[in-house]
Amino acid sequence: MEEETDGTAERIPAPQLRRRLHRADLRAVPEARRALRELLRQWGSPGCSAVAELLTSELVTNALVHTDDDAVLTATVGPRGLRVEVRDFVARRPTPRVPAADDGTHGRGLILVEALAADWGVRPHAVGKAVWFELTEDTTDTTDTADTADTVEAVDAA
């Protein structure tokens, strides 16, 4: 992001959140949601907050439950929207799967990410991977709270 002052362009850093998540510490999930909500308040897009918090919760929970290591949460607000990335230190790639009826609430996270994010993916690292998603203002304009609730209900019914 650049801002003009007296004919010279100054580089303004994009608002960013970066947190280390300790192994198996599920208290990090609500803490990550609160920190993300504060970051999004700066962005000025409260409609994005519900979807962003839901998807971030899913990625953070996956990293803490399915790996036996720490993880790093990074969220950046840029000119195109919000990018959230959760890096863990296990190479195994996650895959979306339709959960079995008796799985309770397990197995729905990546399906939600796939349904609600403008884009998402997995980026390999030398050690581990980063699972990420992006939300744009267009995404949040078409994904209101009712749509989010409908998607969650549809996934729960699967």
Secondary structure by P-SEA (a helix, b strand, c coil): cccccccbbbbbcccbbbbbbcccccaaaaaaaaaaaaaaaaaccccaaaaaaaaaaaaaaaaaaaccbbbbbbbbbcccbbbbbbbbcccbbbbbbbccccccccccaaaaaaacccbbbbbbcccbbbbbccccaaaaaaccaaaaaaaaaaaaac
